[in-house]
Amino acid sequence: MAALLVLGPGIDWPTCGGLFDWTLDFLVARISDPAAIARLREVIDNSPGSVDLTEFSLAARVEVRAQLRDNLVPSGDGAGRCPRR
């Protein structure tokens, strides 16, 4: 399933369903804004396949972007690697 994370005006991150779900779970565990957490959980539970972060408060957007920038790749390093053929 294709999924879309809208980071800002004209800044979209198209992902596959598994990566999308993993990223939302990653964010829920690391951000502090209750409204943003609730929205991410709603998306996880209902699988609409997209999140528009521009709908979040400025503080939540800053926090989400910082987590994506600074911690996403190290958190996923080695996770879900496909075996070599």
Backbone hydrogen bonds, N-H to C=O, Kabsch-Sander energy under -0.5 kcal/mol:
donor,donor_aa,acceptor,acceptor_aa,energy
3,A,15,T,-2.7
4,L,49,G,-2.3
5,L,13,W,-1.9
6,V,4,L,-0.6
6,V,51,V,-3.2
7,L,5,L,-0.8
7,L,11,I,-2.7
8,G,11,I,-1.2
11,I,8,G,-2.5
12,D,10,G,-0.6
13,W,5,L,-2.5
15,T,3,A,-2.9
17,G,1,M,-2.0
20,F,16,C,-2.5
21,D,17,G,-2.7
22,W,18,G,-2.3
23,T,19,L,-2.5
24,L,20,F,-2.3
25,D,21,D,-2.5
26,F,22,W,-2.4
27,L,23,T,-2.3
28,V,24,L,-2.6
29,A,25,D,-1.8
30,R,27,L,-1.6
31,I,27,L,-2.0
37,I,33,D,-2.5
38,A,34,P,-2.4
39,R,35,A,-2.2
40,L,36,A,-2.6
41,R,37,I,-2.5
42,E,38,A,-2.2
43,V,39,R,-2.2
44,I,40,L,-2.6
45,D,41,R,-2.8
46,N,42,E,-2.1
47,S,43,V,-1.9
51,V,4,L,-2.0
53,L,6,V,-2.6
53,L,51,V,-0.8
55,E,52,D,-1.9
56,F,53,L,-1.6
61,R,57,S,-2.6
62,V,58,L,-2.5
63,E,59,A,-2.2
64,V,60,A,-2.9
65,R,61,R,-2.6
66,A,62,V,-2.2
67,Q,63,E,-2.3
68,L,64,V,-2.6
69,R,65,R,-2.8
70,D,66,A,-2.9
71,N,67,Q,-2.2
72,L,67,Q,-1.2
72,L,68,L,-0.5
75,S,71,N,-1.8
76,G,72,L,-1.5
77,D,73,V,-1.0
79,A,76,G,-2.0
81,R,78,G,-1.1
